[in-house]
Structure formats: C-alpha cells, structure tokens
C-alpha cells in the first residue's frame, strides 16, 4: 500500500534534504531520503522502548520480583497472568 503526504518545510529543512539527495549522495530522490530518515526514527523509538523494558526488568530483579524459569515460556506466562488477576 502506498500513501502520500504533503509537507511544508522551512527553507533550512528543504536545503538539508536537497544536500542529502541527488548526484554524489546515498539517495537518488528526496522521497528515498525521507523514508530512510523516518525508518531510522522508528527504529530509535522501538529501541528506546526495548531499553525501557530491559531497565524495568533489571529493577524487578534488583527488587526480588522474579520467578524461576521452568523452560516453558507459555506456561510461565499463563501462571504470571493468573497470579495478576
């Protein structure tokens, strides 16, 4: 599925895009450049969420909020959900 989006940019941002696409750059078109910029931003946000989850897990471990892994993740998660209800 393809969708378009029209943006109004400052002259500074447009110049930045123009400097990063075309001959001698990694991107042939402004569209390619912007897609890559958006993908990078998405990946950074997802990585931040993962880091937050890892830090939360460390805090749980430090506070002793852990259970022994049985080797069956589905069963362990079912037990965890049952206890939380």
C-alpha positions, 0 to 999 in steps of 0.5 A, a space after each residue: 500500500 502506498 500513501 502520500 503526504 504533503 509537507 511544508 518545510 522551512 527553507 533550512 529543512 528543504 536545503 538539508 534534504 536537497 544536500 542529502 539527495 541527488 548526484 554524489 549522495 546515498 539517495 537518488 530522490 528526496 522521497 528515498 531520503 525521507 523514508 530512510 530518515 523516518 525508518 531510522 526514527 522508528 527504529 530509535 523509538 522501538 529501541 528506546 522502548 526495548 531499553 525501557 523494558 530491559 531497565 524495568 526488568 533489571 529493577 524487578 530483579 534488583 527488587 526480588 520480583 522474579 520467578 524461576 524459569 521452568 523452560 516453558 515460556 507459555 506456561 510461565 506466562 499463563 501462571 504470571 497472568 493468573 497470579 495478576 488477576 
